[in-house]
Amino acid sequence: MTPDYLICLECESPVYIFEWKDGVVREAICELCGNDDVSQFATEDEYEDLSMDRRFDRSSPPASDE
């Protein structure tokens, strides 16, 4: 099923202009930041999964390996 929108992973804004085929993004462009790298867009569910992964948490510094 085609999502209603994607989320740009560069600026975290919704993107409504994209091409979706066979369950993957084929083409997209963020009108806010100009990002057009298809690997840098996520569906709402994918974005939610990334936000739960502490490796992608931008609000806190990475844990040290001490």
ABEGO torsion letter per residue (X at the ends): XBBABBBBAAAGBBBABBBBBGGBBABBBBAAAGBABAAABBBAAAAAAAAABAAABAABBBBBAX
